[in-house]
Amino acid sequence: MRSLLKVLGYITIIHVLFLFGCQEKETGTKIDLDDIRPKAQNKFKEIAPINHSDTLNYLYKFYANDSSNLKITKIEADTLTKNQFLDRFSLKNNRYFLKDTNQNEFHYQRWDFKDSASCYEAFYNWLDQAGKNRSSIALNTGDVSHESHGLFLISNKQIIYIMAPQAIENLKWIKWYCGNQNISRLDYILAMKPRQKTNWLNYNNGKIKSL
């Protein structure tokens, strides 16, 4: 009799535990399939198209302050030029096609750097491959590989390159740039003409000097 009571007691305990377990499962947190389905619409945001005319507005003001009389009347973003050597060192680079009132065309490029040390490091690295067949050229004397008219301006935190099929009025561009950037000195200026050696210059307080 005592054995039978023990068996009935065990059965009762098991039954109670089973009922308690089922109740716990039913009252637990339910999983909503909508919560675990992928939501593709949340992963991708529509990117507004770039309006190139907006990015050029400041340049029109830039050229409007033109005491050197460059007479630039047309500015277009250059989206065709491939990546160049200086791009890897620059925080930002800009490329534009310019045209003046005489229909002369200019290709304008600018590289910006965080400080002067970064700027000159990029410039010296560029010299190591700026010669013919990407050979190194010497500071102040080397010839930059080129086929057209060109002008490099190396300032404190920027490198500017102007290229044109026609002759470039170097002094006008130098004064225009320095006037707009409020600087009085350029340590290195590289002036180039087809089939001629590179002319190394500097600019200090309105005067150009050969290096």
TORPA-4810 file (N, C-alpha, C, O; in nm, 3 decimals):
<nodes>
NODE_1_0.083_-0.121_0.000_0.000_0.000_0.000_0.087_0.127_0.000_0.064_0.221_-0.075_M
NODE_2_0.190_0.123_0.089_0.281_0.237_0.094_0.352_0.257_-0.040_0.375_0.371_-0.079_R
NODE_3_0.388_0.150_-0.109_0.454_0.160_-0.241_0.360_0.224_-0.342_0.402_0.305_-0.424_S
NODE_4_0.232_0.186_-0.335_0.135_0.242_-0.429_0.120_0.392_-0.408_0.110_0.469_-0.503_L
NODE_5_0.120_0.433_-0.281_0.110_0.577_-0.253_0.229_0.653_-0.307_0.213_0.764_-0.358_L
NODE_6_0.350_0.595_-0.296_0.469_0.661_-0.348_0.460_0.679_-0.500_0.494_0.784_-0.554_K
NODE_7_0.412_0.572_-0.568_0.399_0.579_-0.715_0.301_0.688_-0.754_0.326_0.767_-0.845_V
NODE_8_0.185_0.690_-0.682_0.085_0.794_-0.714_0.141_0.933_-0.687_0.109_1.028_-0.759_L
NODE_9_0.223_0.946_-0.584_0.284_1.076_-0.552_0.377_1.122_-0.664_0.374_1.238_-0.704_G
NODE_10_0.461_1.030_-0.713_0.552_1.064_-0.823_0.475_1.107_-0.947_0.510_1.205_-1.014_Y
NODE_11_0.366_1.031_-0.976_0.287_1.065_-1.096_0.227_1.204_-1.082_0.224_1.282_-1.177_I
NODE_12_0.179_1.234_-0.962_0.118_1.366_-0.938_0.221_1.478_-0.957_0.191_1.580_-1.019_T
NODE_13_0.342_1.459_-0.903_0.447_1.560_-0.916_0.483_1.583_-1.063_0.497_1.698_-1.106_I
NODE_14_0.498_1.473_-1.140_0.532_1.484_-1.282_0.422_1.558_-1.358_0.450_1.640_-1.445_I
NODE_15_0.298_1.528_-1.324_0.185_1.591_-1.391_0.185_1.744_-1.365_0.165_1.824_-1.456_H
NODE_16_0.209_1.779_-1.239_0.212_1.921_-1.203_0.325_1.994_-1.277_0.304_2.104_-1.328_V
NODE_17_0.444_1.933_-1.282_0.557_1.995_-1.353_0.528_2.011_-1.501_0.565_2.112_-1.561_L
NODE_18_0.461_1.913_-1.560_0.428_1.918_-1.703_0.333_2.034_-1.731_0.351_2.110_-1.826_F
NODE_19_0.228_2.045_-1.645_0.132_2.154_-1.664_0.198_2.290_-1.646_0.168_2.384_-1.720_L
NODE_20_0.288_2.302_-1.547_0.358_2.429_-1.522_0.446_2.467_-1.641_0.454_2.584_-1.678_F
NODE_21_0.512_2.367_-1.702_0.598_2.392_-1.817_0.519_2.439_-1.937_0.561_2.531_-2.007_G
NODE_22_0.405_2.379_-1.960_0.321_2.419_-2.075_0.271_2.562_-2.057_0.267_2.640_-2.152_C
NODE_23_0.232_2.593_-1.934_0.181_2.727_-1.908_0.290_2.831_-1.928_0.261_2.940_-1.979_Q
NODE_24_0.414_2.801_-1.890_0.525_2.895_-1.905_0.555_2.922_-2.051_0.585_3.035_-2.090_E
NODE_25_0.546_2.816_-2.134_0.571_2.833_-2.277_0.466_2.921_-2.341_0.496_3.004_-2.427_K
NODE_26_0.337_2.901_-2.295_0.230_2.978_-2.356_0.236_3.126_-2.319_0.199_3.213_-2.398_E
NODE_27_0.285_3.152_-2.197_0.290_3.292_-2.152_0.421_3.360_-2.189_0.438_3.478_-2.159_T
NODE_28_0.515_3.288_-2.254_0.643_3.347_-2.292_0.629_3.445_-2.407_0.521_3.460_-2.465_G
NODE_29_0.738_3.513_-2.441_0.737_3.611_-2.549_0.719_3.543_-2.682_0.792_3.449_-2.715_T
NODE_30_0.623_3.589_-2.760_0.599_3.533_-2.890_0.685_3.601_-2.995_0.709_3.721_-2.986_K
NODE_31_0.732_3.528_-3.095_0.815_3.581_-3.202_0.726_3.618_-3.320_0.651_3.536_-3.372_I
NODE_32_0.736_3.743_-3.359_0.660_3.793_-3.475_0.749_3.780_-3.599_0.860_3.832_-3.601_D
NODE_33_0.700_3.711_-3.702_0.779_3.691_-3.823_0.817_3.823_-3.889_0.920_3.831_-3.956_L
NODE_34_0.736_3.924_-3.872_0.768_4.054_-3.931_0.892_4.116_-3.868_0.960_4.199_-3.928_D
NODE_35_0.920_4.072_-3.741_1.037_4.127_-3.673_1.168_4.067_-3.722_1.274_4.127_-3.705_D
NODE_36_1.161_3.948_-3.782_1.285_3.882_-3.823_1.301_3.877_-3.974_1.405_3.834_-4.024_I
NODE_37_1.199_3.920_-4.047_1.213_3.923_-4.193_1.310_4.033_-4.232_1.311_4.138_-4.168_R
NODE_38_1.395_4.013_-4.337_1.486_4.120_-4.384_1.406_4.240_-4.431_1.305_4.225_-4.500_P
NODE_39_1.450_4.356_-4.395_1.383_4.480_-4.437_1.477_4.556_-4.530_1.552_4.643_-4.486_K
NODE_40_1.473_4.522_-4.658_1.566_4.579_-4.755_1.550_4.730_-4.765_1.646_4.803_-4.790_A
NODE_41_1.426_4.776_-4.744_1.405_4.919_-4.761_1.478_5.000_-4.656_1.501_5.119_-4.676_Q
NODE_42_1.516_4.938_-4.543_1.588_5.010_-4.438_1.738_5.008_-4.457_1.810_5.082_-4.391_N
NODE_43_1.787_4.924_-4.547_1.931_4.910_-4.567_1.985_5.008_-4.669_2.105_5.038_-4.668_K
NODE_44_1.901_5.056_-4.754_1.947_5.141_-4.863_1.875_5.274_-4.860_1.753_5.280_-4.851_F
NODE_45_1.952_5.380_-4.866_1.896_5.513_-4.871_1.921_5.575_-5.007_2.029_5.561_-5.065_K
NODE_46_1.822_5.640_-5.056_1.835_5.703_-5.188_1.932_5.820_-5.178_1.917_5.907_-5.093_E
NODE_47_2.031_5.823_-5.265_2.132_5.929_-5.267_2.091_6.035_-5.368_2.065_6.007_-5.485_I
NODE_48_2.085_6.155_-5.320_2.045_6.264_-5.409_2.150_6.286_-5.516_2.269_6.287_-5.485_A
NODE_49_2.111_6.305_-5.641_2.209_6.328_-5.749_2.287_6.456_-5.727_2.234_6.554_-5.676_P
NODE_50_2.413_6.453_-5.766_2.499_6.570_-5.750_2.466_6.673_-5.857_2.463_6.643_-5.976_I
NODE_51_2.442_6.792_-5.814_2.417_6.902_-5.907_2.546_6.979_-5.926_2.586_7.059_-5.841_N
NODE_52_2.613_6.954_-6.038_2.744_7.015_-6.061_2.737_7.167_-6.067_2.834_7.235_-6.034_H
NODE_53_2.623_7.221_-6.108_2.612_7.366_-6.115_2.623_7.427_-5.975_2.677_7.537_-5.960_S
NODE_54_2.572_7.357_-5.873_2.582_7.407_-5.736_2.726_7.408_-5.689_2.769_7.501_-5.621_D
NODE_55_2.802_7.304_-5.725_2.941_7.295_-5.678_3.029_7.399_-5.747_3.139_7.427_-5.699_T
NODE_56_2.984_7.456_-5.857_3.065_7.554_-5.929_3.030_7.698_-5.893_3.097_7.790_-5.938_L
NODE_57_2.926_7.717_-5.813_2.884_7.853_-5.782_2.995_7.933_-5.715_3.016_8.050_-5.748_N
NODE_58_3.066_7.870_-5.622_3.170_7.944_-5.551_3.285_7.980_-5.644_3.355_8.079_-5.621_Y
NODE_59_3.305_7.901_-5.751_3.412_7.931_-5.845_3.382_8.056_-5.926_3.472_8.133_-5.959_L
NODE_60_3.255_8.077_-5.957_3.220_8.199_-6.030_3.253_8.322_-5.946_3.299_8.424_-5.998_Y
NODE_61_3.230_8.312_-5.814_3.267_8.421_-5.724_3.419_8.432_-5.715_3.474_8.542_-5.704_K
NODE_62_3.485_8.316_-5.719_3.630_8.310_-5.712_3.692_8.390_-5.827_3.785_8.468_-5.806_F
NODE_63_3.640_8.370_-5.947_3.693_8.439_-6.065_3.641_8.582_-6.078_3.700_8.665_-6.147_Y
NODE_64_3.529_8.609_-6.011_3.476_8.745_-6.015_3.573_8.842_-5.947_3.582_8.959_-5.985_A
NODE_65_3.644_8.794_-5.845_3.744_8.875_-5.776_3.875_8.863_-5.853_3.970_8.798_-5.807_N
NODE_66_3.880_8.923_-5.968_3.990_8.898_-6.063_4.063_9.028_-6.094_4.037_9.092_-6.196_D
NODE_67_4.154_9.066_-6.008_4.233_9.187_-6.032_4.335_9.169_-6.143_4.389_9.266_-6.195_S
NODE_68_4.361_9.044_-6.181_4.458_9.015_-6.286_4.396_9.011_-6.424_4.466_8.997_-6.524_S
NODE_69_4.263_9.024_-6.430_4.193_9.034_-6.558_4.209_8.907_-6.642_4.243_8.914_-6.760_N
NODE_70_4.185_8.792_-6.581_4.191_8.665_-6.655_4.072_8.651_-6.751_4.083_8.582_-6.852_L
NODE_71_3.960_8.714_-6.718_3.841_8.713_-6.804_3.786_8.572_-6.825_3.747_8.536_-6.936_K
NODE_72_3.783_8.492_-6.720_3.724_8.359_-6.729_3.572_8.373_-6.732_3.513_8.435_-6.645_I
NODE_73_3.511_8.314_-6.833_3.366_8.328_-6.850_3.291_8.194_-6.842_3.169_8.192_-6.829_T
NODE_74_3.365_8.083_-6.851_3.299_7.953_-6.852_3.376_7.855_-6.764_3.498_7.845_-6.773_K
NODE_75_3.302_7.783_-6.679_3.361_7.684_-6.590_3.278_7.556_-6.598_3.156_7.560_-6.581_I
NODE_76_3.344_7.444_-6.623_3.276_7.316_-6.628_3.355_7.213_-6.547_3.478_7.215_-6.546_E
NODE_77_3.284_7.125_-6.478_3.350_7.018_-6.405_3.411_6.918_-6.502_3.349_6.882_-6.602_A
NODE_78_3.533_6.874_-6.473_3.602_6.776_-6.555_3.577_6.638_-6.495_3.633_6.605_-6.390_D
NODE_79_3.494_6.558_-6.560_3.462_6.424_-6.511_3.532_6.316_-6.593_3.504_6.197_-6.573_T
NODE_80_3.621_6.355_-6.683_3.683_6.259_-6.772_3.825_6.221_-6.731_3.872_6.111_-6.761_L
NODE_81_3.893_6.311_-6.662_4.032_6.286_-6.626_4.044_6.169_-6.529_3.972_6.161_-6.430_T
NODE_82_4.136_6.079_-6.558_4.159_5.964_-6.472_4.236_6.005_-6.348_4.292_6.115_-6.340_K
NODE_83_4.238_5.915_-6.250_4.313_5.943_-6.127_4.459_5.971_-6.158_4.518_5.910_-6.248_N
NODE_84_4.516_6.063_-6.083_4.653_6.102_-6.105_4.736_6.076_-5.980_4.683_6.046_-5.873_Q
NODE_85_4.868_6.087_-5.996_4.959_6.050_-5.889_4.932_6.126_-5.760_4.932_6.066_-5.652_F
NODE_86_4.908_6.256_-5.768_4.889_6.338_-5.648_4.758_6.308_-5.576_4.742_6.345_-5.460_L
NODE_87_4.665_6.241_-5.643_4.537_6.211_-5.580_4.554_6.127_-5.453_4.478_6.143_-5.358_D
NODE_88_4.652_6.040_-5.452_4.668_5.949_-5.338_4.714_6.021_-5.211_4.702_5.966_-5.102_R
NODE_89_4.766_6.143_-5.225_4.815_6.218_-5.109_4.717_6.326_-5.062_4.732_6.380_-4.953_F
NODE_90_4.620_6.357_-5.144_4.536_6.474_-5.122_4.408_6.441_-5.046_4.348_6.335_-5.067_S
NODE_91_4.366_6.533_-4.958_4.238_6.520_-4.891_4.123_6.545_-4.988_4.015_6.487_-4.976_L
NODE_92_4.149_6.633_-5.084_4.045_6.669_-5.181_4.111_6.719_-5.307_4.214_6.788_-5.301_K
NODE_93_4.054_6.686_-5.421_4.106_6.740_-5.546_3.991_6.787_-5.634_3.881_6.731_-5.629_N
NODE_94_4.018_6.889_-5.713_3.917_6.947_-5.801_3.974_6.962_-5.941_4.091_6.996_-5.958_N
NODE_95_3.890_6.936_-6.041_3.933_6.948_-6.180_3.824_7.021_-6.258_3.706_6.988_-6.250_R
NODE_96_3.868_7.122_-6.337_3.772_7.201_-6.413_3.828_7.236_-6.551_3.949_7.243_-6.572_Y
NODE_97_3.734_7.258_-6.642_3.766_7.317_-6.771_3.724_7.464_-6.765_3.612_7.495_-6.727_F
NODE_98_3.815_7.552_-6.803_3.787_7.696_-6.802_3.800_7.752_-6.943_3.874_7.699_-7.026_L
NODE_99_3.726_7.859_-6.969_3.737_7.927_-7.097_3.724_8.077_-7.073_3.639_8.121_-6.996_K
NODE_100_3.810_8.156_-7.141_3.804_8.302_-7.123_3.729_8.366_-7.239_3.676_8.298_-7.327_D
NODE_101_3.724_8.499_-7.237_3.647_8.572_-7.338_3.706_8.558_-7.478_3.636_8.580_-7.577_T
NODE_102_3.833_8.521_-7.488_3.896_8.498_-7.618_3.886_8.354_-7.664_3.949_8.314_-7.762_N
NODE_103_3.807_8.276_-7.592_3.785_8.133_-7.623_3.910_8.048_-7.598_3.920_7.936_-7.648_Q
NODE_104_4.005_8.101_-7.522_4.118_8.019_-7.481_4.073_7.920_-7.374_3.995_7.955_-7.286_N
NODE_105_4.122_7.796_-7.383_4.081_7.692_-7.290_4.193_7.659_-7.192_4.311_7.661_-7.227_E
NODE_106_4.152_7.629_-7.069_4.247_7.594_-6.964_4.194_7.473_-6.887_4.074_7.459_-6.862_F
NODE_107_4.286_7.387_-6.851_4.253_7.273_-6.767_4.310_7.303_-6.628_4.432_7.315_-6.612_H
NODE_108_4.223_7.315_-6.530_4.262_7.359_-6.396_4.246_7.243_-6.297_4.141_7.180_-6.291_Y
NODE_109_4.352_7.215_-6.220_4.346_7.110_-6.118_4.402_7.164_-5.987_4.497_7.241_-5.985_Q
NODE_110_4.340_7.121_-5.877_4.385_7.165_-5.746_4.380_7.048_-5.647_4.281_6.975_-5.641_R
NODE_111_4.488_7.032_-5.572_4.495_6.931_-5.466_4.509_7.001_-5.332_4.593_7.090_-5.318_W
NODE_112_4.429_6.962_-5.234_4.433_7.023_-5.101_4.492_6.924_-5.000_4.470_6.803_-5.010_D
NODE_113_4.567_6.977_-4.904_4.634_6.895_-4.802_4.605_6.951_-4.664_4.569_7.068_-4.649_F
NODE_114_4.622_6.867_-4.563_4.587_6.908_-4.426_4.685_7.011_-4.369_4.647_7.092_-4.285_K
NODE_115_4.811_7.008_-4.415_4.909_7.105_-4.367_5.023_7.115_-4.468_5.026_7.042_-4.567_D
NODE_116_5.117_7.205_-4.443_5.227_7.228_-4.536_5.319_7.106_-4.546_5.372_7.077_-4.654_S
NODE_117_5.338_7.035_-4.435_5.425_6.917_-4.437_5.369_6.812_-4.533_5.444_6.752_-4.611_A
NODE_118_5.238_6.789_-4.528_5.175_6.693_-4.618_5.184_6.739_-4.763_5.203_6.658_-4.853_S
NODE_119_5.169_6.870_-4.784_5.176_6.926_-4.919_5.313_6.903_-4.981_5.324_6.856_-5.094_C
NODE_120_5.419_6.936_-4.907_5.554_6.924_-4.962_5.597_6.778_-4.973_5.675_6.742_-5.061_Y
NODE_121_5.547_6.694_-4.884_5.577_6.552_-4.897_5.519_6.496_-5.027_5.584_6.419_-5.097_E
NODE_122_5.396_6.537_-5.057_5.333_6.496_-5.182_5.411_6.549_-5.302_5.432_6.477_-5.400_A
NODE_123_5.453_6.676_-5.294_5.528_6.737_-5.403_5.661_6.665_-5.428_5.696_6.638_-5.543_F
NODE_124_5.735_6.632_-5.322_5.863_6.563_-5.338_5.843_6.422_-5.393_5.923_6.373_-5.473_Y
NODE_125_5.736_6.356_-5.350_5.706_6.223_-5.405_5.669_6.233_-5.552_5.706_6.147_-5.632_N
NODE_126_5.597_6.338_-5.587_5.561_6.358_-5.728_5.685_6.378_-5.814_5.691_6.328_-5.926_W
NODE_127_5.786_6.452_-5.762_5.909_6.475_-5.836_5.980_6.343_-5.868_6.050_6.333_-5.970_L
NODE_128_5.964_6.244_-5.784_6.030_6.115_-5.804_5.978_6.039_-5.926_6.036_5.938_-5.966_D
NODE_129_5.868_6.087_-5.986_5.815_6.020_-6.105_5.771_6.119_-6.212_5.700_6.081_-6.305_Q
NODE_130_5.812_6.246_-6.201_5.762_6.351_-6.291_5.842_6.365_-6.419_5.803_6.442_-6.507_A
NODE_131_5.953_6.293_-6.432_6.035_6.303_-6.552_5.988_6.212_-6.664_5.885_6.146_-6.653_G
NODE_132_6.064_6.211_-6.770_6.031_6.126_-6.885_6.031_5.979_-6.845_6.121_5.933_-6.774_K
NODE_133_5.931_5.907_-6.891_5.914_5.766_-6.856_5.908_5.746_-6.705_5.959_5.647_-6.652_N
NODE_134_5.845_5.841_-6.636_5.824_5.837_-6.491_5.956_5.831_-6.413_5.963_5.767_-6.308_R
NODE_135_6.057_5.896_-6.464_6.185_5.901_-6.394_6.185_6.016_-6.293_6.102_6.106_-6.300_S
NODE_136_6.279_6.010_-6.199_6.290_6.114_-6.097_6.359_6.237_-6.153_6.448_6.227_-6.238_S
NODE_137_6.316_6.355_-6.107_6.381_6.478_-6.150_6.432_6.554_-6.027_6.378_6.539_-5.917_I
NODE_138_6.534_6.635_-6.046_6.597_6.707_-5.936_6.520_6.833_-5.900_6.464_6.898_-5.988_A
NODE_139_6.516_6.866_-5.773_6.452_6.987_-5.725_6.525_7.110_-5.780_6.648_7.115_-5.778_L
NODE_140_6.450_7.207_-5.828_6.501_7.336_-5.880_6.566_7.329_-6.018_6.595_7.433_-6.077_N
NODE_141_6.590_7.209_-6.071_6.658_7.199_-6.201_6.594_7.099_-6.298_6.618_7.108_-6.418_T
NODE_142_6.516_7.006_-6.248_6.465_6.897_-6.331_6.361_6.941_-6.432_6.294_7.043_-6.414_G
NODE_143_6.349_6.862_-6.539_6.250_6.889_-6.643_6.130_6.797_-6.628_6.142_6.675_-6.633_D
NODE_144_6.013_6.857_-6.609_5.889_6.780_-6.597_5.847_6.731_-6.734_5.852_6.805_-6.832_V
NODE_145_5.806_6.606_-6.740_5.757_6.551_-6.867_5.624_6.619_-6.903_5.528_6.613_-6.826_S
NODE_146_5.619_6.682_-7.021_5.498_6.755_-7.061_5.496_6.769_-7.213_5.599_6.760_-7.279_H
NODE_147_5.377_6.791_-7.266_5.361_6.809_-7.410_5.294_6.941_-7.445_5.290_6.979_-7.561_E
NODE_148_5.241_7.010_-7.345_5.170_7.135_-7.371_5.220_7.242_-7.274_5.314_7.219_-7.199_S
NODE_149_5.157_7.356_-7.277_5.190_7.462_-7.183_5.134_7.426_-7.046_5.021_7.377_-7.035_H
NODE_150_5.213_7.451_-6.941_5.167_7.416_-6.807_5.227_7.505_-6.701_5.333_7.565_-6.721_G
NODE_151_5.158_7.512_-6.587_5.204_7.594_-6.476_5.167_7.524_-6.345_5.049_7.501_-6.318_L
NODE_152_5.268_7.491_-6.264_5.247_7.435_-6.131_5.273_7.543_-6.027_5.373_7.614_-6.033_F
NODE_153_5.182_7.556_-5.932_5.197_7.647_-5.819_5.193_7.563_-5.692_5.092_7.498_-5.663_L
NODE_154_5.301_7.566_-5.614_5.306_7.490_-5.490_5.301_7.588_-5.375_5.396_7.662_-5.351_I
NODE_155_5.189_7.589_-5.303_5.170_7.684_-5.194_5.176_7.610_-5.061_5.227_7.499_-5.053_S
NODE_156_5.124_7.673_-4.958_5.135_7.617_-4.824_5.061_7.485_-4.807_5.115_7.389_-4.752_N
NODE_157_4.936_7.479_-4.855_4.855_7.359_-4.837_4.790_7.313_-4.967_4.701_7.229_-4.965_K
NODE_158_4.834_7.367_-5.080_4.772_7.333_-5.207_4.877_7.319_-5.316_4.984_7.381_-5.312_Q
NODE_159_4.843_7.237_-5.414_4.919_7.230_-5.538_4.821_7.257_-5.651_4.718_7.191_-5.662_I
NODE_160_4.853_7.355_-5.734_4.768_7.395_-5.846_4.839_7.360_-5.976_4.960_7.381_-5.989_I
NODE_161_4.763_7.308_-6.071_4.820_7.280_-6.203_4.726_7.338_-6.308_4.607_7.309_-6.310_Y
NODE_162_4.782_7.421_-6.395_4.706_7.480_-6.505_4.771_7.437_-6.636_4.892_7.456_-6.655_I
NODE_163_4.695_7.379_-6.724_4.746_7.331_-6.852_4.662_7.393_-6.963_4.541_7.409_-6.949_M
NODE_164_4.727_7.427_-7.076_4.656_7.491_-7.186_4.725_7.461_-7.319_4.846_7.439_-7.321_A
NODE_165_4.650_7.460_-7.429_4.712_7.441_-7.561_4.786_7.565_-7.608_4.874_7.557_-7.693_P
NODE_166_4.749_7.680_-7.552_4.813_7.806_-7.589_4.904_7.852_-7.473_4.901_7.796_-7.364_Q
NODE_167_4.985_7.955_-7.500_5.075_8.008_-7.398_4.997_8.059_-7.277_4.888_8.115_-7.291_A
NODE_168_5.052_8.038_-7.159_4.990_8.081_-7.033_5.059_8.208_-6.982_5.182_8.214_-6.975_I
NODE_169_4.980_8.308_-6.948_5.036_8.430_-6.890_5.062_8.403_-6.741_4.976_8.426_-6.656_E
NODE_170_5.182_8.354_-6.712_5.213_8.304_-6.578_5.189_8.407_-6.468_5.127_8.374_-6.366_N
NODE_171_5.235_8.530_-6.487_5.224_8.631_-6.383_5.078_8.660_-6.349_5.045_8.681_-6.232_L
NODE_172_4.991_8.662_-6.450_4.849_8.687_-6.425_4.789_8.579_-6.336_4.717_8.608_-6.240_K
NODE_173_4.820_8.453_-6.368_4.765_8.343_-6.290_4.823_8.342_-6.148_4.751_8.314_-6.052_W
NODE_174_4.951_8.373_-6.135_5.013_8.376_-6.002_4.950_8.484_-5.916_4.916_8.459_-5.801_I
NODE_175_4.934_8.604_-5.971_4.875_8.714_-5.895_4.728_8.686_-5.863_4.681_8.716_-5.754_K
NODE_176_4.657_8.628_-5.959_4.517_8.592_-5.935_4.505_8.493_-5.820_4.422_8.509_-5.731_W
NODE_177_4.589_8.390_-5.823_4.581_8.287_-5.719_4.620_8.343_-5.582_4.548_8.323_-5.484_Y
NODE_178_4.732_8.412_-5.575_4.779_8.466_-5.447_4.682_8.570_-5.391_4.663_8.577_-5.270_C
NODE_179_4.620_8.650_-5.480_4.524_8.749_-5.434_4.400_8.685_-5.373_4.349_8.733_-5.272_G
NODE_180_4.352_8.578_-5.434_4.232_8.511_-5.385_4.259_8.427_-5.261_4.171_8.410_-5.176_N
NODE_181_4.380_8.373_-5.251_4.414_8.290_-5.135_4.479_8.371_-5.023_4.509_8.317_-4.917_Q
NODE_182_4.500_8.499_-5.046_4.559_8.588_-4.947_4.696_8.538_-4.900_4.723_8.529_-4.780_N
NODE_183_4.780_8.505_-4.995_4.916_8.464_-4.964_5.013_8.550_-5.046_4.977_8.599_-5.153_I
NODE_184_5.132_8.569_-4.994_5.228_8.656_-5.062_5.350_8.582_-5.113_5.440_8.642_-5.171_S
NODE_185_5.354_8.448_-5.090_5.475_8.375_-5.125_5.441_8.236_-5.182_5.355_8.166_-5.131_R
NODE_186_5.511_8.201_-5.290_5.508_8.066_-5.345_5.653_8.019_-5.357_5.731_8.076_-5.432_L
NODE_187_5.687_7.916_-5.283_5.827_7.870_-5.282_5.867_7.805_-5.414_5.983_7.814_-5.456_D
NODE_188_5.770_7.738_-5.479_5.802_7.668_-5.604_5.696_7.698_-5.709_5.576_7.683_-5.685_Y
NODE_189_5.742_7.739_-5.825_5.657_7.757_-5.943_5.727_7.687_-6.058_5.845_7.712_-6.083_I
NODE_190_5.656_7.601_-6.128_5.714_7.530_-6.242_5.640_7.574_-6.368_5.521_7.545_-6.383_L
NODE_191_5.709_7.643_-6.456_5.649_7.691_-6.581_5.702_7.608_-6.697_5.823_7.588_-6.710_A
NODE_192_5.612_7.560_-6.781_5.651_7.468_-6.889_5.596_7.513_-7.024_5.485_7.565_-7.034_M
NODE_193_5.677_7.493_-7.126_5.637_7.516_-7.264_5.679_7.394_-7.347_5.777_7.328_-7.314_K
NODE_194_5.604_7.366_-7.454_5.639_7.249_-7.536_5.782_7.256_-7.589_5.828_7.360_-7.637_P
NODE_195_5.852_7.145_-7.579_5.989_7.129_-7.631_6.089_7.225_-7.565_6.193_7.255_-7.623_R
NODE_196_6.057_7.270_-7.447_6.150_7.356_-7.373_6.169_7.302_-7.232_6.086_7.227_-7.181_Q
NODE_197_6.281_7.340_-7.171_6.309_7.296_-7.036_6.213_7.362_-6.936_6.164_7.472_-6.959_K
NODE_198_6.189_7.294_-6.827_6.104_7.347_-6.721_6.173_7.465_-6.653_6.290_7.457_-6.617_T
NODE_199_6.100_7.573_-6.636_6.153_7.692_-6.572_6.108_7.693_-6.426_5.989_7.700_-6.397_N
NODE_200_6.205_7.687_-6.333_6.175_7.686_-6.189_6.182_7.828_-6.134_6.280_7.899_-6.154_W
NODE_201_6.075_7.869_-6.064_6.063_8.005_-6.013_6.011_8.004_-5.870_5.963_7.901_-5.821_L
NODE_202_6.020_8.118_-5.804_5.942_8.140_-5.683_5.882_8.280_-5.688_5.919_8.362_-5.772_N
NODE_203_5.789_8.305_-5.599_5.717_8.433_-5.598_5.713_8.486_-5.457_5.675_8.414_-5.364_Y
NODE_204_5.753_8.611_-5.439_5.756_8.669_-5.306_5.722_8.817_-5.312_5.794_8.897_-5.371_N
NODE_205_5.608_8.851_-5.250_5.564_8.992_-5.243_5.559_9.061_-5.379_5.611_9.171_-5.395_N
NODE_206_5.498_8.996_-5.474_5.474_9.056_-5.605_5.587_9.040_-5.704_5.577_9.089_-5.816_G
NODE_207_5.695_8.972_-5.666_5.808_8.956_-5.757_5.837_8.808_-5.785_5.834_8.724_-5.695_K
NODE_208_5.865_8.780_-5.914_5.900_8.645_-5.956_6.052_8.637_-5.970_6.116_8.726_-6.026_I
NODE_209_6.109_8.527_-5.919_6.254_8.509_-5.925_6.285_8.368_-5.972_6.218_8.272_-5.931_K
NODE_210_6.386_8.354_-6.057_6.430_8.222_-6.104_6.509_8.152_-5.993_6.583_8.216_-5.919_S
NODE_211_6.491_8.023_-5.982_6.563_7.943_-5.883_6.693_7.890_-5.942_6.767_7.820_-5.873_L
</nodes>
